[in-house]
């Protein structure tokens, strides 16, 4: 017989009581007792609809553990293919820390969904690109977008955000460019992004110039190393 308190916790997204360690633990146990995709999706919907102001962020590790348990239950392919609207809602409206959990999960399972995120479900990739300016998830999103920055729709979204007057916003997007430069592959496909980073060198703000130089140095040094390594292999 199930504990009615656990049922209430799992089924009450509008509860005014703050979500805390015990709540997340009970929700996870409830899911493990009935580990089905349907139950996991229901629980994810309730978590994503809950007002983040009611979440005790000291309990974030437990929330993260619960979200990962939910995602493991559903599976990354099924989540993306069958529940894209829910994923988009989560990316667009969730707290940046929650988005960071989602993007990290996608990074760890990227080989399973790369083709989907590049083509039929590119809306998910673009949604992540729109959150790259949020501090708490910017780094992880930049890593993910390294694989997709050459796609026109993704690149157009990044270029649009680079029109921001806020330097801190632009440089979070420039992280993507630097990571692509480090990879050193098909740089001509991200020429517009590289050009926008180069424009920062012409700024009247010396700190912006310095940041741009450092990002070019960071990206270019790795690119040059990769190029020399490939040439050495060809000579052998």
C-alpha positions, 0 to 999 in steps of 0.5 A, a space after each residue: 500500500 502506497 504512502 498517501 503523503 508520498 502520493 500528495 507530494 508527487 501529485 501537487 505541483 502547486 503546493 505552496 510548501 517549499 520543495 526540499 530534500 525530503 520532498 525530492 527523496 520521496 518523489 524519487 522513491 515514488 518513481 522507483 516504485 513505479 518506474 514507467 515512462 508515463 509516471 516519469 513524464 507526469 513527474 517531470 511535468 509537475 517539476 517543470 510547472 512548479 514555481 522555482 521560488 518555492 524550491 529550497 536551492 540547498 536541496 538542488 543536488 537532490 533535485 538534480 538526482 531526481 531529474 536524472 532519475 526521471 530522464 534515465 527512466 524515459 530515455 533521451 531518444 524517447 524524451 526528444 522524439 515523443 515529448 519535444 513540447 515538454 522539453 522545449 517548455 523546460 528549456 524555455 521556462 525553467 531556472 538556469 540550474 535546471 536547464 544546466 541539468 538538461 543540457 548536461 544530460 544531452 551532452 552525455 547522450 549526444 551520440 544517441 540524438 545528434 542526428 535528431 538535434 541536427 535535423 527533425 528536432 533542431 528546435 530543441 537545439 535552438 531553444 538551448 541556444 536561446 539560453 546560452 546567455 544565462 550564467 548558470 547554464 552558459 558553459 554547458 550550453 556552449 559545449 553542446 552548441 560546439 557540435 551544432 554551431 555550423 548549422 544555419 538556424 543555430 548560427 542565425 540564433 547566436 548571431 542575433 543574440 550577438 546584437 546585444 549591447 551587453 558585453 557579458 551576454 556577447 562573450 557568453 556566446 563567444 564561448 561557443 566560437 572559442 570552443 569551435 576554434 579549439 576543435 579546429 574543424 570546418 572553421 569556414 562554416 563559422 566564419 561569421 561568428 569568428 568575425 563577430 568576435 574579431 569586432 570586439 577587438 575594435 571596441 573602445 573598452 580596453 577590457 573588452 579588447 583584452 577578453 577578445 584577445 584572450 579568447 582568440 589566443 585560447 581558441 587559436 592555440 589549440 587550432 594551430 596545435 591540431 593543424 600541426 599534429 595533422 600535418 605531422 601525421 601526413 608526413 609520417 
